[in-house]
């Protein structure tokens, strides 16, 4: 299902980095995210809600742009 907040996401399994590309154009890399969390977000009906409830404020991040 398309998201009004998240344009795309990519997961680097080796590094455990979840890259979130927002509709706004901002890009964030969340560190040490378990693959199970990525898979849950991928299948969530609301990507933005899942991000707010399960990823933000739980994993360190770096803003890319």
C-alpha positions, 0 to 999 in steps of 0.5 A: 500500500502506498504511504503518504509519508514514506516514499521508499525503503531499503534494507542492508541485511549485512549492516542492519541499516534501514534506509527510509526515503520520505515523500519530502525527499529527506533520507534517513539511515536507521542503524542496527535494525533487525531484519524482522522489523524491516519485514514487519514495516514492509508489510504494515498497512501504514508505513508512517505509523509503524515507523513512528511506533517501532523505529523512531526513538528506538534506533540511532539514525543518520540524516543523509540529506 
